[in-house]
């Protein structure tokens, strides 16, 4: 993991961090009610079967509606350059 970002929202500590390296990496989020853990973890975005490099350096955003969202930096192909992905966010138990 590299470049972690920590947030506290609604009684949970969240750590957003890319892992697995640039070519095939993924974005992971960990959460805990105690800053010292233990932490649950989820892979929230990964490369899958695409030729685009894995997602990196995600962050939490709060939408005007008050709902959570995230922005993820993706390293594109040499011809496409890099780009930002955004999406709504939520923590679903059991997934």
C-alpha atoms as a printed R data frame, in Angstrom:
   type eleno elety resid chain resno       x      y       z
1  ATOM     1    CA   UNK     A     1   0.000  0.000   0.000
2  ATOM     2    CA   UNK     A     2   1.089  3.553  -0.607
3  ATOM     3    CA   UNK     A     3  -0.265  7.065  -0.186
4  ATOM     4    CA   UNK     A     4  -2.921  6.226   2.428
5  ATOM     5    CA   UNK     A     5  -5.524  8.794   3.410
6  ATOM     6    CA   UNK     A     6  -7.415  8.551   6.708
7  ATOM     7    CA   UNK     A     7 -10.891  9.902   7.390
8  ATOM     8    CA   UNK     A     8 -13.289  9.752  10.318
9  ATOM     9    CA   UNK     A     9 -16.982  9.644   9.438
10 ATOM    10    CA   UNK     A    10 -20.002  8.522  11.456
11 ATOM    11    CA   UNK     A    11 -17.992  6.788  14.174
12 ATOM    12    CA   UNK     A    12 -15.666  4.889  11.794
13 ATOM    13    CA   UNK     A    13 -12.057  5.481  10.805
14 ATOM    14    CA   UNK     A    14 -11.484  4.838   7.089
15 ATOM    15    CA   UNK     A    15  -8.166  4.367   5.320
16 ATOM    16    CA   UNK     A    16  -8.125  4.701   1.525
17 ATOM    17    CA   UNK     A    17  -4.994  3.296  -0.103
18 ATOM    18    CA   UNK     A    18  -3.847  1.924  -3.451
19 ATOM    19    CA   UNK     A    19  -2.119 -1.459  -3.376
20 ATOM    20    CA   UNK     A    20  -0.597 -3.998  -5.733
21 ATOM    21    CA   UNK     A    21   1.526 -1.657  -7.855
22 ATOM    22    CA   UNK     A    22   0.710  0.546 -10.839
23 ATOM    23    CA   UNK     A    23   0.328 -2.024 -13.645
24 ATOM    24    CA   UNK     A    24  -2.173 -4.323 -11.917
25 ATOM    25    CA   UNK     A    25  -3.066 -2.557  -8.668
26 ATOM    26    CA   UNK     A    26  -6.360 -1.901  -6.920
27 ATOM    27    CA   UNK     A    27  -7.924  0.578  -4.521
28 ATOM    28    CA   UNK     A    28  -8.547 -0.728  -1.025
29 ATOM    29    CA   UNK     A    29 -10.543  0.803   1.839
30 ATOM    30    CA   UNK     A    30 -10.193 -0.269   5.448
31 ATOM    31    CA   UNK     A    31 -12.521  0.741   8.287
32 ATOM    32    CA   UNK     A    32 -12.660  0.397  12.061
33 ATOM    33    CA   UNK     A    33 -14.479  1.934  15.006
34 ATOM    34    CA   UNK     A    34 -11.096  2.161  16.796
35 ATOM    35    CA   UNK     A    35  -8.158  3.999  15.241
36 ATOM    36    CA   UNK     A    36  -5.891  1.126  16.350
37 ATOM    37    CA   UNK     A    37  -8.077 -1.547  14.723
38 ATOM    38    CA   UNK     A    38  -8.900 -4.189  13.956
39 ATOM    39    CA   UNK     A    39  -9.826 -3.031  10.447
40 ATOM    40    CA   UNK     A    40 -12.210 -4.573   7.934
41 ATOM    41    CA   UNK     A    41 -10.949 -4.274   4.377
42 ATOM    42    CA   UNK     A    42 -12.539 -4.133   0.934
43 ATOM    43    CA   UNK     A    43 -11.155 -3.896  -2.562
44 ATOM    44    CA   UNK     A    44 -13.418 -1.239  -4.016
45 ATOM    45    CA   UNK     A    45 -11.985 -0.815  -7.495
46 ATOM    46    CA   UNK     A    46  -9.592 -2.910  -9.568
47 ATOM    47    CA   UNK     A    47  -8.328 -3.241 -13.103
48 ATOM    48    CA   UNK     A    48 -10.376 -6.292 -13.978
49 ATOM    49    CA   UNK     A    49  -9.903 -7.482 -17.550
50 ATOM    50    CA   UNK     A    50  -9.174 -4.053 -19.043
51 ATOM    51    CA   UNK     A    51  -5.833 -2.901 -20.490
52 ATOM    52    CA   UNK     A    52  -6.019  0.258 -18.324
53 ATOM    53    CA   UNK     A    53  -3.638  0.315 -15.351
54 ATOM    54    CA   UNK     A    54  -5.058 -0.191 -11.890
55 ATOM    55    CA   UNK     A    55  -6.696  2.651  -9.922
56 ATOM    56    CA   UNK     A    56  -4.613  4.720  -7.499
57 ATOM    57    CA   UNK     A    57  -4.737  7.461  -4.864
58 ATOM    58    CA   UNK     A    58  -8.450  7.434  -4.075
59 ATOM    59    CA   UNK     A    59 -10.082  9.996  -1.848
60 ATOM    60    CA   UNK     A    60 -13.390 10.647  -0.091
61 ATOM    61    CA   UNK     A    61 -15.668 13.439  -1.244
62 ATOM    62    CA   UNK     A    62 -18.922 14.585   0.233
63 ATOM    63    CA   UNK     A    63 -21.552 15.434  -2.347
64 ATOM    64    CA   UNK     A    64 -23.842 18.460  -2.037
65 ATOM    65    CA   UNK     A    65 -26.618 16.029  -1.095
66 ATOM    66    CA   UNK     A    66 -24.524 14.890   1.898
67 ATOM    67    CA   UNK     A    67 -24.051 11.430   0.376
68 ATOM    68    CA   UNK     A    68 -20.526  9.988   0.207
69 ATOM    69    CA   UNK     A    69 -18.582  9.626  -2.991
70 ATOM    70    CA   UNK     A    70 -15.035  8.914  -4.088
71 ATOM    71    CA   UNK     A    71 -12.535 10.130  -6.657
72 ATOM    72    CA   UNK     A    72  -9.920  7.718  -7.957
73 ATOM    73    CA   UNK     A    73  -6.905  8.605 -10.092
74 ATOM    74    CA   UNK     A    74  -6.297  6.157 -12.931
75 ATOM    75    CA   UNK     A    75  -3.182  5.971 -15.038
76 ATOM    76    CA   UNK     A    76  -4.351  5.569 -18.606
77 ATOM    77    CA   UNK     A    77  -2.653  4.332 -21.720
78 ATOM    78    CA   UNK     A    78   0.155  6.367 -23.329
79 ATOM    79    CA   UNK     A    79  -2.300  7.721 -25.913
80 ATOM    80    CA   UNK     A    80  -5.093  8.465 -23.410
81 ATOM    81    CA   UNK     A    81  -3.063  9.915 -20.534
82 ATOM    82    CA   UNK     A    82  -4.302  9.833 -16.936
83 ATOM    83    CA   UNK     A    83  -7.818 10.570 -15.736
84 ATOM    84    CA   UNK     A    84 -10.034 10.862 -12.658
85 ATOM    85    CA   UNK     A    85 -12.939  8.523 -11.966
86 ATOM    86    CA   UNK     A    86 -15.701  9.496  -9.587
87 ATOM    87    CA   UNK     A    87 -18.534  7.427  -8.184
88 ATOM    88    CA   UNK     A    88 -20.981  7.237  -5.331
89 ATOM    89    CA   UNK     A    89 -19.756  5.302  -2.307
90 ATOM    90    CA   UNK     A    90 -21.124  3.218   0.510
91 ATOM    91    CA   UNK     A    91 -20.080  0.288   2.700
92 ATOM    92    CA   UNK     A    92 -22.296 -2.730   2.121
93 ATOM    93    CA   UNK     A    93 -22.014 -5.501   4.683
94 ATOM    94    CA   UNK     A    94 -21.340 -8.931   3.187
95 ATOM    95    CA   UNK     A    95 -19.732 -7.746  -0.040
